[in-house]
Amino acid sequence: MARKLVKDIYELQKSFPAEERYALGDQIRRSSTSITSNIAEGTGRNSLKEKIHFVEIAFGSMAESFSQLQNAQDLGYIQESDVEVLRPQFNHVAALLSLLKRSYEEKLVKV
């Protein structure tokens, strides 16, 4: 789900004005790819505390990406409907990250 969200964000930012594709557009691309990168990095860690930490970073990157899309909307680069069509994906990824974090936390308590 996070990978699909990243793909859809990339597609949307292609509609930005040319001068913004390498400014705000680049920042949105970096923050969105950070979601999946941090999920992967956390999965590869041995420590449950580290796994939790990387899930939290992924969640922060997701929030940052959504905020940047709202900024792009405020600046007139995309429409409110463009942001709203992605909102359910953001909510779904947020829920999955929360479940993953909770799963790690439950395992941590058992250790």
Secondary structure, 3 states (H helix, E strand, C coil): CHHHHHHHHHHHHCCCCHHHCCCHHHHHHHHHHHHHHHHHHHHCCCCHHHHHHHHHHHHHHHHHHHHHHHHHHHCCCCCHHHHHHHHHHHHHHHHHHHHHHHHHHHHHHHC
